[in-house]
């Protein structure tokens, strides 16, 4: 789930001049499924509770990148299903889609278990390689999932093609000392009330800029603001091959307002200067997922204690990251694969294992019936805030999402390029941004029509 964002950090300087593309092709790990028709039948029976789990025998191949999570949850799975062997082939998120496409082109087998990171899952869905989980004989009940997950896990035909490795709720991280200085409070609930909408947020940002003598900004970059704004709401940017230019113009207009009111520090997201700003006083707010404290905030501000807080942003929570895990539709071990996937990501037992191994929170309604078990306790780094309770009680309930599409990666890359220009050129307004964005998107997708 986190690899894409880690790669963004290391590639950020290159991103200053080019559009990101998925690059490279990993070695072919091969699918070691074999022909296990008998064991698959037993596995299906076990899923319905009619067969002893120890009698089920199969070998599944998994391609993925989060090895520590895989190994930790695999150990717990094998405590119940000791004879379903899991062969993990490590493939980076940056190389994953290309490796799938190359394997398909060469006629090679794909893994029994397929992963799809948020950046490219829409494109992978449209390769038509994943099993529908609501179809016979799996009949997964979609109502078990939190509502916002359904558009993220479904292909363009409405088929549920995977389950979520971890719900990735997005919020705003902020520096408590700067919040007290400029807003009079560092309380997350009071701040959320103060910033009831983005216009209020932007207006206050202009005051911060003026009071600080031009030294302190609400966001480090326009891409920080874009990360939040573009992931809020439910209206897709592309529906079929029709592009909703009105929606993009609204987004660029809001981002122009962020710039014109001096809310962005003109850093570049994931750049060394952006990373350094976490330990400085020039930026107050950052987009943050539930993985950000461990992998972004604490590493970039190692000497702090009690300086940070998390709050619900104007407009509510948003999906920030995530990984779909599904079953290759031509796997010879689909029943065993379903036992693994359903236990891992579709059951409370698997949800508890995920939380114990990596603090991942599965978006299962049943797992949220008692949120006290998801408390992480007071975190002194975050001023005593209980981050687990914050995510499950305040952010998850407010999240909405839009359908994923095969164009999502290029939409992001085109927006990234356009916002570089907007950040540096005051004459580059929302209309010019939209025209440039359309031009970039058409280069790779001439089939698109722009309303």
N, C-alpha and C positions, 0 to 999 in steps of 0.2 A: 504494500500500500504506500510506503514512504519513498520508494526508490525514485519515483519520478521527481519528487521535490528535492531529494538529495542531488540527483543529476542536474537539476536546474541550478543548484548552488555552484557546482563545479563548472558548468557551461555558461555561466552568466555573462562573462566578458565576451565570449563568442556571440552570444545572443544580441549584443549591442549592434552588430552589423549585419546579421543574417537571420532569416527565419529558421526556427528549429525544424528539423525533419527527423523522423525515425531513421536511424542509421544502423548499418552493420547487420551481420547475420551470425548467430551463434552456431556452434557445432550441433549436428543432429544427434540428440540424446537417444532417439529411438523409442519405440513403444514396446515394452516387454510383456504385453498383456497375455499373449498366447491365446489358445482356444480353450475357454473354460466354461462351456455351456452348462455343464452339470452344476459346477460350483456357483454359477450365476443364478441358476434357478433356486439353489439353496439360499443364496444371499437374499433373493427377493422374498422368500418365505420368512427369513429372519427379520426383514423389515416389517413384516406383519406380525411378528412375535411368535411364530409357529415353529421356529427352528433354534436349536442351541447355537449361540454365536460361535462357540469353539469349533463347530462342525463346518463352518464356512471357510473355504480356502480360495484365495485369488491373489493375484499380484497386479497392482495398479501403478502406472507411471504418472508422475506429477511433474509438470514444468512450472517453475516459479522462481521467485527472488527472495522472499522473506524466509530464509532458511531457519532462523532461530524460532520463529513462530511455528513453522511447519513441524520441526522436530519436537518441540514441546507439546503440541497438540496431538501429533502422531503417537507419541508415547502413551498419552491418556486414551486415545482411540484403541490402541493395541492391547490395553489392559482389558478391554471388553471384547475386542475382535482380534485375538492373537494371530489368526491365520490369514488375515488380509494384509499382505505385505505391501509396503509403500516405497516405491523407488523414486527418490527426488532427484530431478535434473535441474541444476541451477541455470537459469536464463535471466539476464538482466531485464528490467522493465523497458529500457531503451531499445533493446534488441528483440523484444518478445513478438510483436506483431510481424516484423520482418521474417523472423524464424518460422512462424506459423505459415505465412504466405509462401515462403520458399519451400517448405515441406509439402504444402499442397501442390505447388507447381511441379515438384519432382515425383509426386505420387507416394511420398513417404508417409508412414503412419504418424498420426498426431498422438499426444498423450491422452490417457483416459481422463485425466483431470486438467482442465484448461483454466488459466487465470487471465483476467482482463483488467488492467489498471484503469483508473477513471479517465485518464487523458485519451485513451484509445479504445475504450470498451465499445463505444458506438460503432466504430469501424470494424472491430472484430465480430460483433453481433451479425453484421451484414454479410460476413463470409459464409453464413449458413452452415456452421460446423457444430453448433451447440444443440443439445437435446432440450426440447421443451419440457419443463418440469411439472407443468400442469396437465400434461397429456398422460394417457395410459402408458405404463402401469403405475406411474409415480404419483399423479394426482395431488401434487402439493397444493395445500390450501393457501392462496395468496393473502387471505385475510389475517394470517398469522403474523404478517410483516407490518411494521410501521408504514403508514400510507405513503410517506415521501419516498420510500425505497422503490416502489413499483415502477415509476418511470425510469429509474436508473438501472433496473434489472431486466427490462423488457426490450425486445427488438422492435423494429418498425411495424411488424405485423401484430404486435401485442402479446407475443409469446414470452413467458417468463423463462429466461434461458440461463439463469444462475442465481446464486444466493450471495449475500454480502459478507465479506471477510470481517468487516467491522464497520458499523455505522461511523461516519467521519463527520461529526458536527462542527460547524464553523461559527466562530464568535470574534470578538475583538479582544486582544491583549493590550494592556495599557500600563504605563508607569505611574504608580500611585503618587510619588512625590510631585511629578509634574501635574497630575490631575488636581491635587490639592492646591498647587500654586496658581493654576489658571482657572479652575472651576470651583474651588472652595470645598471640594469633597473628593474622597477616593473610594467612596462606597459604590459598588457596582450597580445596586438597584437605583440609587439616586442619580447616577450618571445615565443609566438607561432612561430614566424619567426625564432628565434634562434634554437628552437627544431623542425626542420622540419621533423625529423624521430626519431625513438627510439634509433638508434645508436648514434646520436648526443646527445640525452638526457642522455644516459648511460655514454658516454665519459665525459660529463660535470659533472656528478655525481661523477666520480672518482676524478676530480679536486677539487670538494667541499670537499670530504672526506680528501684529502691531505692538503688542505689549512686550514681546521678546526682542524687539528691534530687528526682526527678520531672521532670528536664529532658531526658532522652534516651529515645527510644523505638525499638523495632525497626522499625516501619513508620510512615509519615506518616499513614495513614488505614486504615480498614477496607476501603476499595475497593482499596487496594494489595494487602492480603491476599487479597481476593476475586479479584482479577485472576489471581493464581497458582493458588489453590485451585480455582476454578471451571473452570479450563482443564486441570487434571490429571485423569487417569482416562479411562475409556472408556464410562461409563454415561450415556446421554442423559437429559436432564431431561424431554423430551417424546418419546413414541413414538406416532406417529399423532396422536391427540387425547387420549391418556392421559398425565397428568402424574405423574411419579415424585416424590411429595411426601416420601417417605422420604429420597431423595437430597438434596433441598433442605433438609430438616430437619437432616441430618448436616452440611451445609455451614454453615447458620446456627448450629448448635451449636458448631462449630469457631470461627466468627467471634465468637461470644459469649465463648468462652474467650480469644481474642485481646484482646477488650475488657476482660474481667474481670481479666486479668492485666497490664493496663496496657501492652500491646504497641503500641497505636496512639496517635499524637500528636494525634488529633482535628482534623487538617487536612482539606482536601478535595482529592482527587486532581485535578490539573491546575489548581488555583487558584493565584493569585499567591503565597500563603504557602507552598503546597506546592512550587512552583518555587523559591522562595527558600531552602527548607530544604536544597537540594542543596549550597549553599555554607556551611551552618551546621553546628552540632554536635548538633542536636536529633533527627535521624533517622539510623539506620545503614543500613537496607536499602530497596531499591526494586525492583519488578518491572522487568525489562529485556529487550528483544528485541535482535537483532543490529543494528537501526537506532537503538536508544536512545543509544549513545555519541555518534553524530554529531548527532542531532536533539534529544536531551533532556539528557543528562548534561553534555557539554562546554559547550553554550550556557548552562546554568544554574550552572556552576561554572568560569568562564573563567580564573580566576587559579590554579587548582590544577595541580599536576604531580606525579604519583606517588601521589595520594591515593586513587585508586579501584581496585577489583578486581571481578571477576566470579566467581561460584561457582554450582555446581549446587544448586538448592534441595532441601529435604526433599521426597521423593516424585518427584524427577527433573524433567527439562525439560518444557516445555509449549508448545503453539502460541500465539504472541502476535502477532496480526495476519495479514497475508497477503492476496493478491488472486488470485482465479480469473480466468483469461482463456479464453473459449470462442468458439464460432462460432454465429452466428444460424442457426437451422435452416432458415429460408426465404431465406437469402442466395442471390443469383444467381451468386455466385462462391465457392461452398463449397470447391471443389478448390484454388483459389488461396489461399483463407483457410487451408486445412489445411496447404499448403506453408509458409506464413508461421508458423502456430502451432507446427507440428511442428519446424521449424528453430529457432524462438525458444526454446521451452520443453521440447521433447522430444528434443533432440539434444545431444551433447557439444560440438559446434561452437557451438550457441547458448548452452549453459551457460557456455562460456569467454567468449563475447561479453558475457553478462550480468555475469560477474565482473569483466571488464576495464572495463566502462562504469560500474557502480554497486556493485561488490562484492557483488552479489546471488548467493546460493548456491542453485542449482536442486536440488530434492530428487530427483535422478536417482541411482540406485545406481551406475551406471557412472562418474559424475562423482566419486563418493566412493572409487573404487578406489585412487586415489593422493591422499591428503589433503595431502601435502607442497605441492602446487601451490596449496592454499587457505590457506597460511600468510600472515598479514598482517605478520609481523615484530614485533619488540618495540615496544610502545606505552608510551612513558614516562609518559603521562597515567595509565595503568593499571598503574603500577609495573613496567613491563617485560613485562607479560603479552602473549602472542601471542593476540589475540582471535580471529583466523581459526581457529587450531588449537583454541582452547577450544570454539568452537561446533561444529566438525565432529567433534572427537574425544570431547568430554565431554557435550555437550548433545543434539545430534541423535540419538545412539543411545538415549537414555533417554526420548525424547518418545513419548507416546501421545495419542490424540485420540478424541473422541466424534463421532457424526454431527451434521452441521449440520441445523437445522430452520428453517422459516419463522417460528418464534416467537422466535428467538434475540435479536433486537433488543429486543423487549418484555421478555424474561426479564432482560436486562441492565438495562434502564431501571427495571423494577419492583424489582430487587435494589438498585439505586443509591438509590432513594427510601427503601426500607426501612432500609438501612444508615445513612442520614443520621439516622434516628430512633434506631437502636440505639447509634450513637456518642455521642449526647447524653443518652439516657435510660437510666439503669442498671437500671430496672425492666422495660425492654423486652427480654425474653428471646427465645430461639430459637423457642419456640412462638408467641409474639405476632408475631415476624417472619414466620414462615411464613403465619399467618392474614392478615396485612397484604399479603404478597406475592401470595397467592392472590386476594385482593380486587382488587388492581391488575391482575393478569393477566386476570381474568374480564371486566373492563370492555371490553377490546378483543377478547377471544376467548371469547365465551359457549359456544362449542362444546366447550371443553376440559372434561375430567372429571378430578377430583383423587382419587387413590387414598388 
